[in-house]
């Protein structure tokens, strides 16, 4: 397997790009493979995280020599982010892009969960998976309602669009979005990578909805983005709390650079579009240079060897997007009625009647007809006679199969209703 620490890095100055290189030829939204699109979306989020992390490090560092090192690599990360984000074509609408964002969330989370050795982290991934799965369904209904465009045209048959854990249910008290952090000194490298990747991915989605939501052309769309953006805030809080706060800034920098190398190498191996594959290859070489510089800085300022943070350095199993429909169905069938209770997950029916989950639900969802994620489905049902779905078979949860009535009580009230087949 590939070990980026064993590669000869290019000089950091050679990683800087000119304007012609930064501004790429965009993909064709009608012919590009959906997995090409979601690789692009994810890597944009990874580069945004790299820049945000570097800025925070910079603001908490009192050594200008080290801050200059950060400034150089951050400039290259920013160039990479612009190059990747501008691969999106002019004619792709924000809502079409949003379908891609939620496709990323579903297939990425499912893949990470299936390849996560830590049971606690896996449970956290599975829990949020069902929520992003439902977001895809809600946005797909908005797209069909407003533009008469079936979202299946965008995702093809790679992912289903059918109710998950309903979005109305996902609003929880802030206390219940905090998880126990993972000890990175003992954690498997897959766990470290998975947490870093999913936190960056969900953070990107949160930021995107925060900024693009108010620009939607009608009130219902603006309201739906606003509601789901609040759930993405919960997801970022949940995943971010898994990160080890005991890691030093330089240890975290090394992990970030290693994660980027891992993803660029993974996607270089899988990419079908030769133009995009060339970008992944070039960015990999740039990130190897960043990784080696982070390694040197760790030794220089903390007198630590990189193997104290990333033993061995060889990549684990590469991230490969593939069909996860069966896995998502299994988790939906088994976990649709889960909610959070502090740092643990519990069946909503096992909560005491005075639990803060019910109190918070009453606070934010006391007027059901004002909950956008419900209203968009009701509006589609009223217009078309039923909701918009793409399913390979009926929903895994019997209570979510009615296409003429949106279920807003499952997992929200204490009444078992998830009889499945």
C-alpha positions as CSV (number, residue, x, y, z in Angstrom):
1,X,0.0,0.0,0.0
2,X,0.9,3.6,-0.5
3,X,2.9,5.5,2.2
4,X,3.1,9.3,1.6
5,X,5.9,9.6,4.1
6,X,8.1,7.5,1.8
7,X,7.5,9.7,-1.2
8,X,9.9,12.4,-2.2
9,X,8.1,15.7,-1.9
10,X,8.2,18.5,-4.5
11,X,9.5,21.9,-3.3
12,X,6.7,23.8,-1.6
13,X,7.2,26.7,-4.0
14,X,6.5,24.4,-6.9
15,X,3.0,23.7,-5.5
16,X,1.9,27.3,-6.2
17,X,-0.3,27.6,-9.3
18,X,-1.0,30.3,-11.9
19,X,-4.4,31.6,-12.8
20,X,-4.7,29.4,-15.9
21,X,-4.2,26.3,-13.7
22,X,-6.5,27.5,-10.9
23,X,-9.4,28.1,-13.2
24,X,-10.3,24.6,-14.5
25,X,-12.5,23.3,-17.3
26,X,-15.8,22.5,-15.5
27,X,-17.5,19.1,-15.7
28,X,-20.7,18.6,-17.8
29,X,-23.6,18.4,-15.3
30,X,-25.6,16.2,-17.7
31,X,-22.9,13.6,-18.5
32,X,-20.5,13.6,-15.5
33,X,-20.7,10.5,-13.3
34,X,-22.4,11.2,-10.0
35,X,-19.4,9.9,-8.1
36,X,-17.1,12.3,-9.9
37,X,-19.4,15.1,-8.7
38,X,-19.4,13.9,-5.1
39,X,-15.7,13.5,-5.1
40,X,-15.4,17.1,-6.1
41,X,-17.9,18.2,-3.5
42,X,-16.1,16.3,-0.7
43,X,-12.6,17.5,-1.7
44,X,-13.9,21.1,-1.7
45,X,-15.1,20.6,1.8
46,X,-11.7,19.0,2.8
47,X,-9.8,22.0,1.4
48,X,-12.2,24.5,3.1
49,X,-11.5,22.6,6.4
50,X,-7.8,22.8,5.7
51,X,-8.0,26.6,5.4
52,X,-10.3,27.1,8.4
53,X,-8.0,24.9,10.6
54,X,-4.9,26.8,9.4
55,X,-6.5,30.1,10.2
56,X,-7.5,29.0,13.7
57,X,-4.0,27.6,14.3
58,X,-2.6,30.9,13.0
59,X,-4.8,32.9,15.5
60,X,-3.6,30.7,18.4
61,X,0.1,30.8,17.6
62,X,2.6,33.4,18.9
63,X,5.5,32.4,16.8
64,X,5.7,34.4,13.5
65,X,8.1,32.0,11.9
66,X,5.6,29.2,12.4
67,X,2.8,31.5,11.3
68,X,4.6,32.2,8.0
69,X,4.9,28.4,7.4
70,X,1.2,28.1,7.9
71,X,0.5,31.1,5.6
72,X,2.5,29.4,2.8
73,X,0.7,26.1,2.9
74,X,-2.6,27.8,3.5
75,X,-2.2,29.8,0.3
76,X,-1.7,26.6,-1.6
77,X,-4.7,25.0,0.1
78,X,-6.8,28.0,-0.9
79,X,-5.7,27.7,-4.5
80,X,-6.6,24.0,-4.5
81,X,-10.0,24.8,-3.0
82,X,-10.7,27.4,-5.7
83,X,-9.6,25.0,-8.4
84,X,-11.9,22.3,-7.1
85,X,-15.0,24.4,-6.4
86,X,-14.8,26.1,-9.8
87,X,-15.2,22.7,-11.4
88,X,-18.9,23.2,-10.9
89,X,-20.4,24.4,-14.2
90,X,-22.1,27.7,-14.8
91,X,-25.5,26.1,-15.6
92,X,-25.7,24.1,-12.4
93,X,-28.2,25.6,-10.0
94,X,-27.6,25.7,-6.2
95,X,-30.5,23.3,-5.6
96,X,-29.0,20.8,-8.1
97,X,-25.7,21.1,-6.3
98,X,-27.5,20.6,-3.0
99,X,-28.7,17.2,-4.3
100,X,-25.1,16.3,-4.8
101,X,-24.2,17.5,-1.3
102,X,-26.8,15.2,0.2
103,X,-25.7,12.3,-2.0
104,X,-22.2,12.8,-0.6
105,X,-23.5,12.8,2.9
106,X,-25.4,9.5,2.4
107,X,-22.8,7.5,0.5
108,X,-19.8,8.9,2.4
109,X,-21.3,8.3,5.8
110,X,-22.5,4.8,4.9
111,X,-19.0,3.9,3.6
112,X,-17.3,5.3,6.6
113,X,-19.7,3.5,9.0
114,X,-19.1,0.2,7.2
115,X,-15.3,0.7,7.6
116,X,-15.2,2.0,11.1
117,X,-13.6,-0.2,13.8
118,X,-14.7,1.8,16.8
119,X,-18.3,0.8,17.7
120,X,-19.0,4.2,19.3
121,X,-17.9,6.1,16.3
122,X,-19.8,3.7,14.0
123,X,-23.0,4.3,16.0
124,X,-22.6,8.0,15.6
125,X,-22.1,7.7,11.9
126,X,-25.2,5.4,11.5
127,X,-27.3,7.8,13.5
128,X,-26.6,10.9,11.3
129,X,-26.8,8.8,8.2
130,X,-30.5,8.4,8.4
131,X,-30.9,12.1,8.9
132,X,-28.9,13.1,5.8
133,X,-30.8,10.4,3.9
134,X,-34.0,12.2,4.8
135,X,-32.6,15.6,3.8
136,X,-31.9,14.2,0.3
137,X,-35.6,13.2,0.1
138,X,-36.8,16.6,1.2
139,X,-34.6,18.5,-1.3
140,X,-35.6,16.1,-4.1
141,X,-39.2,17.0,-3.5
142,X,-38.4,20.7,-3.6
143,X,-36.6,20.3,-6.9
144,X,-39.5,18.4,-8.4
145,X,-42.0,20.8,-7.0
146,X,-40.4,24.0,-8.1
147,X,-38.5,23.0,-11.3
148,X,-40.2,19.7,-12.4
149,X,-36.8,18.1,-12.4
150,X,-36.5,14.6,-11.0
151,X,-33.5,14.3,-8.7
152,X,-32.9,10.8,-10.1
153,X,-31.6,12.6,-13.2
154,X,-28.8,13.9,-11.1
155,X,-27.9,10.9,-8.9
156,X,-29.0,8.3,-11.5
157,X,-29.6,5.0,-9.6
158,X,-26.8,5.4,-7.2
159,X,-28.9,6.3,-4.2
160,X,-32.6,6.1,-3.2
161,X,-34.7,9.1,-2.4
162,X,-37.3,8.1,0.2
163,X,-38.0,9.1,3.8
164,X,-35.4,8.4,6.4
165,X,-35.6,9.6,10.0
166,X,-37.9,12.5,9.3
167,X,-36.2,15.9,9.5
168,X,-38.8,17.2,11.9
169,X,-37.6,14.6,14.4
170,X,-34.0,15.5,14.2
171,X,-34.2,18.8,16.2
172,X,-32.7,17.9,19.5
173,X,-31.6,19.8,22.6
174,X,-28.1,21.1,22.1
175,X,-26.9,19.1,25.2
176,X,-27.7,15.9,23.2
177,X,-25.4,16.7,20.3
178,X,-22.2,16.3,22.3
179,X,-20.4,13.0,22.0
180,X,-17.4,11.6,23.9
181,X,-14.1,12.4,22.3
182,X,-11.9,9.6,21.0
183,X,-8.3,9.1,22.3
184,X,-6.2,9.6,19.2
185,X,-3.2,8.1,20.9
186,X,-4.8,4.7,20.9
187,X,-7.4,5.0,18.1
188,X,-7.0,3.1,14.8
189,X,-5.8,5.3,12.0
190,X,-9.1,4.6,10.2
191,X,-11.0,6.1,13.1
192,X,-8.9,9.2,13.0
193,X,-9.3,9.6,9.3
194,X,-13.1,8.9,9.4
195,X,-13.7,11.5,12.1
196,X,-11.6,14.1,10.3
197,X,-13.3,13.4,6.9
198,X,-16.9,13.4,8.2
199,X,-16.4,16.5,10.3
200,X,-15.0,18.4,7.3
201,X,-17.8,17.1,5.0
202,X,-20.6,18.1,7.3
203,X,-19.0,21.4,8.1
204,X,-19.0,22.2,4.3
205,X,-22.7,21.3,4.0
206,X,-23.5,23.5,7.0
207,X,-21.6,26.4,5.5
208,X,-23.1,26.0,2.1
209,X,-26.7,26.0,3.4
210,X,-26.0,29.0,5.7
211,X,-24.8,31.0,2.7
212,X,-26.9,29.7,-0.2
213,X,-30.2,29.3,1.6
214,X,-31.2,33.0,1.7
215,X,-30.7,33.3,-2.0
216,X,-33.4,30.8,-3.0
217,X,-36.1,32.4,-5.1
218,X,-39.1,31.5,-2.9
219,X,-40.0,31.4,0.7
220,X,-40.5,27.6,1.0
221,X,-37.1,26.9,-0.4
222,X,-35.5,29.5,1.8
223,X,-37.2,28.0,4.8
224,X,-36.2,24.5,4.0
225,X,-32.5,25.5,3.7
226,X,-32.8,27.3,7.0
227,X,-34.2,24.3,8.8
228,X,-31.8,21.7,7.4
229,X,-28.9,24.1,8.0
230,X,-29.8,23.9,11.7
231,X,-29.6,20.1,11.6
232,X,-26.2,20.4,9.9
233,X,-25.1,22.5,12.8
234,X,-26.1,19.6,15.1
235,X,-24.1,17.2,12.9
236,X,-21.0,19.3,13.0
237,X,-21.2,19.6,16.7
238,X,-21.7,15.9,17.0
239,X,-18.8,14.9,14.8
240,X,-16.5,17.6,16.0
241,X,-16.9,16.4,19.6
242,X,-15.4,13.1,18.5
243,X,-12.1,14.8,17.7
244,X,-9.4,14.4,20.4
245,X,-9.0,17.9,22.1
246,X,-5.7,16.7,23.6
247,X,-4.0,16.7,20.3
248,X,-1.6,19.6,19.9
249,X,-2.0,22.0,17.0
250,X,1.0,20.5,15.2
251,X,-0.2,17.0,15.7
252,X,-3.6,18.0,14.3
253,X,-1.9,19.7,11.3
254,X,0.0,16.5,10.5
255,X,-3.3,14.5,10.7
256,X,-5.0,17.0,8.4
257,X,-2.3,16.8,5.8
258,X,-2.3,13.0,6.0
259,X,-6.0,12.9,5.5
260,X,-5.7,15.0,2.4
261,X,-3.1,12.8,1.0
262,X,-5.2,9.8,1.7
263,X,-8.3,11.2,0.0
264,X,-6.5,12.5,-3.1
265,X,-4.7,9.1,-3.5
266,X,-8.0,7.3,-3.0
267,X,-9.8,9.4,-5.6
268,X,-6.9,9.3,-8.0
269,X,-7.2,5.5,-8.0
270,X,-11.0,5.6,-8.7
271,X,-11.6,8.6,-10.9
272,X,-12.9,7.9,-14.4
273,X,-12.7,11.4,-15.8
274,X,-9.1,11.9,-17.1
275,X,-9.2,15.7,-16.6
276,X,-10.4,15.4,-13.0
277,X,-8.0,12.5,-12.3
278,X,-5.1,14.7,-13.4
279,X,-6.2,17.3,-10.8
280,X,-6.3,14.6,-8.1
281,X,-2.8,13.5,-9.0
282,X,-1.4,17.0,-9.0
283,X,-3.0,17.9,-5.7
284,X,-1.7,14.6,-4.2
285,X,1.9,15.7,-5.0
286,X,1.2,19.1,-3.4
287,X,-0.2,17.5,-0.3
288,X,2.7,15.2,0.1
289,X,4.9,18.3,0.2
290,X,2.6,19.8,2.9
291,X,2.7,16.6,4.9
292,X,6.5,16.4,4.9
293,X,6.7,20.1,6.0
294,X,4.2,19.4,8.8
295,X,6.4,16.4,9.8
296,X,9.4,18.7,9.9
297,X,7.5,21.4,11.9
298,X,6.4,18.8,14.5
299,X,10.0,17.7,15.0
300,X,11.2,21.3,15.1
301,X,8.7,22.8,17.5
302,X,7.6,19.8,19.6
303,X,10.6,17.4,19.2
304,X,8.2,14.6,18.1
305,X,8.6,12.0,15.4
306,X,5.6,11.8,13.0
307,X,5.2,8.1,13.9
308,X,4.1,9.1,17.4
309,X,1.0,10.5,15.7
310,X,0.6,8.3,12.6
311,X,2.3,4.9,13.3
312,X,3.7,3.4,10.2
313,X,2.1,5.9,7.8
314,X,0.8,3.3,5.3
315,X,-2.7,4.1,4.1
316,X,-5.5,1.9,5.3
317,X,-8.2,0.7,3.0
318,X,-8.8,3.4,0.4
319,X,-12.1,5.3,0.3
320,X,-14.1,4.1,-2.6
321,X,-17.7,5.4,-3.3
322,X,-20.1,2.6,-4.2
323,X,-23.7,1.5,-3.9
324,X,-24.8,1.6,-0.3
325,X,-28.5,1.2,-0.7
326,X,-28.7,-2.1,1.1
327,X,-26.7,-0.8,4.0
328,X,-28.8,2.3,4.3
329,X,-32.0,0.2,4.3
330,X,-30.7,-2.0,7.0
331,X,-29.8,0.9,9.3
332,X,-33.1,2.6,8.6
333,X,-35.0,-0.5,9.4
334,X,-33.1,-1.1,12.7
335,X,-32.5,2.5,13.9
336,X,-35.3,4.8,12.7
337,X,-36.6,5.5,16.2
338,X,-33.3,6.3,17.8
339,X,-32.6,9.7,19.3
340,X,-29.8,11.1,21.6
341,X,-29.6,11.2,25.3
342,X,-26.5,13.0,26.4
343,X,-23.5,11.1,24.9
344,X,-25.6,7.9,24.2
345,X,-28.2,6.9,21.6
346,X,-31.6,5.6,22.8
347,X,-34.9,4.6,21.4
348,X,-37.3,7.5,21.7
349,X,-39.8,5.3,23.3
350,X,-37.5,4.6,26.2
351,X,-37.1,8.3,27.2
352,X,-38.9,9.6,30.2
353,X,-41.9,11.8,29.4
354,X,-40.1,14.9,30.8
355,X,-37.0,14.4,28.7
356,X,-35.5,17.6,27.2
357,X,-36.0,16.1,23.7
358,X,-39.8,16.5,24.0
359,X,-39.3,19.9,25.5
360,X,-37.1,21.1,22.7
361,X,-39.5,19.6,20.1
362,X,-42.3,21.6,21.5
363,X,-40.2,24.7,21.5
364,X,-39.2,24.6,17.8
365,X,-42.0,22.4,16.2
366,X,-45.1,23.4,18.2
367,X,-46.7,24.6,14.9
368,X,-46.5,21.6,12.6
369,X,-47.7,23.6,9.6
370,X,-44.7,25.9,10.0
371,X,-42.1,23.2,9.8
372,X,-40.6,23.5,6.3
373,X,-39.4,20.0,5.9
374,X,-43.0,18.8,6.4
375,X,-44.5,21.6,4.4
376,X,-42.5,20.9,1.3
377,X,-43.7,17.3,1.2
378,X,-47.3,18.3,1.9
379,X,-47.1,20.9,-0.9
380,X,-45.8,18.2,-3.4
381,X,-48.5,15.8,-2.3
382,X,-51.1,18.5,-2.8
383,X,-49.8,19.4,-6.3
384,X,-49.0,15.9,-7.6
385,X,-51.2,13.7,-5.4
386,X,-48.2,12.1,-3.8
387,X,-44.6,12.8,-2.9
388,X,-41.5,12.4,-5.1
389,X,-39.5,9.3,-4.5
390,X,-37.0,7.0,-6.2
391,X,-37.0,3.6,-4.6
392,X,-35.8,0.2,-5.8
393,X,-38.4,-1.4,-3.4
394,X,-40.8,0.0,-0.8
395,X,-39.4,1.9,2.1
396,X,-37.7,-0.3,4.7
397,X,-40.0,1.1,7.4
398,X,-43.7,0.3,6.9
399,X,-44.8,3.5,8.6
400,X,-42.9,5.5,6.0
401,X,-44.4,3.9,2.9
402,X,-47.5,6.1,2.6
403,X,-46.8,8.5,-0.3
404,X,-49.9,10.6,0.3
405,X,-49.2,11.5,4.0
406,X,-46.0,12.7,5.5
407,X,-45.3,10.8,8.8
408,X,-44.3,13.4,11.4
409,X,-44.8,11.3,14.5
410,X,-42.4,8.4,14.0
411,X,-39.4,8.8,16.3
412,X,-40.9,12.0,17.6
413,X,-43.6,10.6,19.9
414,X,-43.6,7.6,22.2
415,X,-45.6,5.1,20.1
416,X,-44.0,2.2,18.4
417,X,-44.8,2.2,14.7
418,X,-41.9,0.9,12.8
419,X,-43.2,-2.6,11.9
420,X,-41.0,-3.7,9.1
421,X,-40.6,-6.5,6.6
